[in-house]
Amino acid sequence: MAHAYTKELIRQAFIECLDKKPIAAISVKEIADRCEISRNTFYYYYQDIYAVLSDIFHMELEKVLGQYSTTKSWEESFIQATSFALEHRKCIYHVYHSMQREELEQYLYNISGDVMQRFVLTQNEDIGAPEYACKVIAAFYQGALTQMVLQWVSTDMKENPADLVRYIGTLFDGNIEASLKRGLYTRPLVS
C-alpha cells in the first residue's frame, strides 16, 4: 500500500512540475522535496525522470483501456481517452517539445489504436467484413487520429480538441461502416 502511495506522490509531483516547466528543467531533488522523500527513495521507485513519464503514460493507457464503452461513438471514446492530455495541456506541450516526444507519440498512437480497433469491431458485428479489412480500416483511422492530435499539440493546442474531433466525426460520418461493407467484396493485396 505504501509502495503505491509513494509512486502516486512522485507521479503527481512530476505532473505539477511539468505543468510549469520543460522536462529538462525538472530535477529528481525537486520532485523528492515536493514529496518530502529522499532522493534515494525516488530512485528506489524510478530510475530517472523519464521513467516517471513513461509510467504516467502507461498508467493513463491502462485507465483508458478499462473505460472503453461500446455504446459511445468513436469520437466520444477518443475524447474520453485523451482526457489526460486535455487536463494537462502544458505537460503535453513540454513533452512534445522535449527529447521524450516519441513517448508521447507512442502513447497517442496506442490510445488511437485501441479506440479505433474496438469501434471498428463493434461496427462490424452486423456487417461481417473479414478481419483483414477491419485491421486496415482501424489502422488508417489510428494513424489519422494520432497525426491530428500531434498537429493540435504542435499548434499550441489553441482549438478545443473535442470540437475538432466531433467536426471530423461529422465530416466522415458513415465512412467506417461503408468501408466495412466494401471490405465484404474486396480481397486483400497480400495473402
Secondary structure as GFF3:
##gff-version 3
##sequence-region A 1 191
A	DSSP	alpha_helix	2	18	.	.	.	ID=ss1
A	DSSP	three_ten_helix	23	25	.	.	.	ID=ss2
A	DSSP	alpha_helix	28	35	.	.	.	ID=ss3
A	DSSP	alpha_helix	39	45	.	.	.	ID=ss4
A	DSSP	alpha_helix	49	67	.	.	.	ID=ss5
A	DSSP	alpha_helix	74	81	.	.	.	ID=ss6
A	DSSP	alpha_helix	83	87	.	.	.	ID=ss7
A	DSSP	alpha_helix	89	96	.	.	.	ID=ss8
A	DSSP	alpha_helix	101	124	.	.	.	ID=ss9
A	DSSP	alpha_helix	131	154	.	.	.	ID=ss10
A	DSSP	alpha_helix	161	171	.	.	.	ID=ss11
A	DSSP	alpha_helix	175	183	.	.	.	ID=ss12
###
